[in-house]
Amino acid sequence: MFFEGAEKKLELVIAQDCGSLRLLPLLFWQEVLMLAKAEVLSSISNDDCDAYLLSESSLFVWNHRIVLITCGLSTLVDAANELISRLGEHNVAYLCYQRKNEFAAHLQSSSFIDDISILRQRVKGTACRIGHLDSHHHYLFTTDLHTGLEANLSAIGDTCCELLMYHISGPVADYLRADNQTLVDIKKYLQLDELFTDFITDAHLFSPFGFSINGIKGKQYFTIHITPQEQSSYVSVETNIELSTYTIDIISYLVSILQPRSWDIIGFNVQPNVPAAPQNLCLGYCSYPIDKDYNVHFSHYQQLCPEALNPELL
Amino acid sequence: MFFEGAEKKLELVIAQDCGSLRLLPLLFWQEVLMLAKAEVLSSISNDDCDAYLLSESSLFVWNHRIVLITCGLSTLVDAANELISRLGEHNVAYLCYQRKNEFAAHLQSSSFIDDISILRQRVKGTACRIGHLDSHHHYLFTTDLHTGLEANLSAIGDTCCELLMYHISGPVADYLRADNQTLVDIKKYLQLDELFTDFITDAHLFSPFGFSINGIKGKQYFTIHITPQEQSSYVSVETNIELSTYTIDIISYLVSILQPRSWDIIGFNVQPNVPAAPQNLCLGYCSYPIDKDYNVHFSHYQQLCPEALNPELL
């Protein structure tokens, strides 16, 4: 029943004088995704963005930028490598390749170190790990800003927030692990219509468990992926909504519904609030400057009450 | 500079009607250890026990019982398999195979699941994981008590305590990472002569860092292994001293000297006290009954103050 929910993520920005990425045919993305062992299940579009729901997470395509997130045993670096080839190295204005710490790293076909040795043959960049190896940690590879090209600074400067929840509990977690779930009920329990008003959404229920949803509204997006399996549950939420001016505290809301034992918040150019409930301890935090105007903020939280652990028979 | 400090451990008890394991020649142990990718560096003996200091941790041999601990990229399961062959499956009264969660599991040549599939071809047993995969966790495989043989119950019933410390800090940790260390100074900083009075000891300093010590006194033993590397420091302490009646609170003492960010305590038939300082939170705890009179107690602690993490450039 184990499924690796923890994701790999690629953000790629191309030079402003390139044509729009949205003009590329579906076949282009299908061929690239195949290298990552992922395929398109469905898609939605608006004037600014195409959002593809994948067998292994999500792809968002704007005119000059993509965000590609894949989980499981996907080989995202191979798709990244192919994308660089097809788009041309000289057209890559910015690339950020991220891996979250896996539950079962030994099952992956490559490590982050393997991945960046491939990427470094194509683009120059800086890599780091944030967080200890024996606890939650995240790997980042980011290219230096491409001085020969007019970088799409406004796109790079966009804020993005990732909320990663581990070991969810409570009635909604129980529902997500039960038989006979429906998309309608999951959306209702997560109150997604209230949290993300007026977004176009595209959701998928996996068998026997698992839920993915993409939402777009203008240039804004959100995506949620739920791996509810009892012993290795993981929920990721990612959005570029400006949380500080948003009417609802999305992070607090989702943490209170899903009651994770621990969670990480990663803010790209944004430092989100700490949820007040459940009572929690920040175990570790870090700020990492990618560029002078671009900071990554990482924080790792744990519920304050000790957890009675159940041995898992193997 | 990375070294995998986290250990694999084998405890093996043979039937009381077998000859003494201590009569086996050094070559026997050398050949078995070679399969685990470990070798004997030195040894000490008393009337009850032979203690071997290894290139990868320690081996203790009593008349009817061994404890073999190996770290790094050692392949302990291969040594365990060979030992079962040489001693005879029918002579194995009890076997416990343990793996602590590795810092870099993907670098290991096998997983715990791989290992127990080998052991299960030889002996019947029960396996479990205690602790979440994304945090500290420990794997245990224990054989059912061998009803056809008179098991060495008193040996099995022995208490054993493991204290595993992660991310040590402070002046002693700094010394352990510095150049020009000496065995004399390390023993003095750790106050080992006061903590373990009248033990015969055997210590080794590895290059450029790393410290191992075995100590024996009658049937009692302790062993300490220190991997001080800044980004992946790990210290293990193991002893069968009866902590509840001991004059010094060894665990509190070593935690206060080495100031780990987090630590685990695993008690086999013993539930050690929680150190009062530094201020800490028990993140998770578990009791696991191996047999009706034999319980394993696991607790995972973290310092209460949030840690400012430094990104590690890769």
Chai-1 contact restraints between the chains, C-beta under 6 A:
chainA,res_idxA,chainB,res_idxB,connection_type,confidence,min_distance_angstrom,max_distance_angstrom,comment,restraint_id
A,F103,B,L133,contact,1.0,0.0,6.0,A-B,restraint_1
A,F103,B,D134,contact,1.0,0.0,6.0,A-B,restraint_2
A,A105,B,A105,contact,1.0,0.0,6.0,A-B,restraint_3
A,A105,B,H106,contact,1.0,0.0,6.0,A-B,restraint_4
A,H106,B,A105,contact,1.0,0.0,6.0,A-B,restraint_5
A,H106,B,H106,contact,1.0,0.0,6.0,A-B,restraint_6
A,H106,B,S111,contact,1.0,0.0,6.0,A-B,restraint_7
A,S111,B,H106,contact,1.0,0.0,6.0,A-B,restraint_8
A,A127,B,L314,contact,1.0,0.0,6.0,A-B,restraint_9
A,C128,B,P311,contact,1.0,0.0,6.0,A-B,restraint_10
A,C128,B,E312,contact,1.0,0.0,6.0,A-B,restraint_11
A,C128,B,L313,contact,1.0,0.0,6.0,A-B,restraint_12
A,C128,B,L314,contact,1.0,0.0,6.0,A-B,restraint_13
A,R129,B,E312,contact,1.0,0.0,6.0,A-B,restraint_14
A,I130,B,P311,contact,1.0,0.0,6.0,A-B,restraint_15
A,G131,B,L309,contact,1.0,0.0,6.0,A-B,restraint_16
A,L133,B,F103,contact,1.0,0.0,6.0,A-B,restraint_17
A,L133,B,S232,contact,1.0,0.0,6.0,A-B,restraint_18
A,D134,B,F103,contact,1.0,0.0,6.0,A-B,restraint_19
A,D134,B,Y166,contact,1.0,0.0,6.0,A-B,restraint_20
A,Y166,B,D134,contact,1.0,0.0,6.0,A-B,restraint_21
A,S232,B,L133,contact,1.0,0.0,6.0,A-B,restraint_22
A,C282,B,P306,contact,1.0,0.0,6.0,A-B,restraint_23
A,G284,B,E307,contact,1.0,0.0,6.0,A-B,restraint_24
A,G284,B,L309,contact,1.0,0.0,6.0,A-B,restraint_25
A,Y285,B,P306,contact,1.0,0.0,6.0,A-B,restraint_26
A,C286,B,L309,contact,1.0,0.0,6.0,A-B,restraint_27
A,Y288,B,P311,contact,1.0,0.0,6.0,A-B,restraint_28
A,P306,B,C282,contact,1.0,0.0,6.0,A-B,restraint_29
A,P306,B,Y285,contact,1.0,0.0,6.0,A-B,restraint_30
A,E307,B,G284,contact,1.0,0.0,6.0,A-B,restraint_31
A,L309,B,G131,contact,1.0,0.0,6.0,A-B,restraint_32
A,L309,B,G284,contact,1.0,0.0,6.0,A-B,restraint_33
A,L309,B,C286,contact,1.0,0.0,6.0,A-B,restraint_34
A,P311,B,C128,contact,1.0,0.0,6.0,A-B,restraint_35
A,P311,B,I130,contact,1.0,0.0,6.0,A-B,restraint_36
A,P311,B,Y288,contact,1.0,0.0,6.0,A-B,restraint_37
A,E312,B,C128,contact,1.0,0.0,6.0,A-B,restraint_38
A,E312,B,R129,contact,1.0,0.0,6.0,A-B,restraint_39
A,L313,B,C128,contact,1.0,0.0,6.0,A-B,restraint_40
A,L314,B,A127,contact,1.0,0.0,6.0,A-B,restraint_41
A,L314,B,C128,contact,1.0,0.0,6.0,A-B,restraint_42
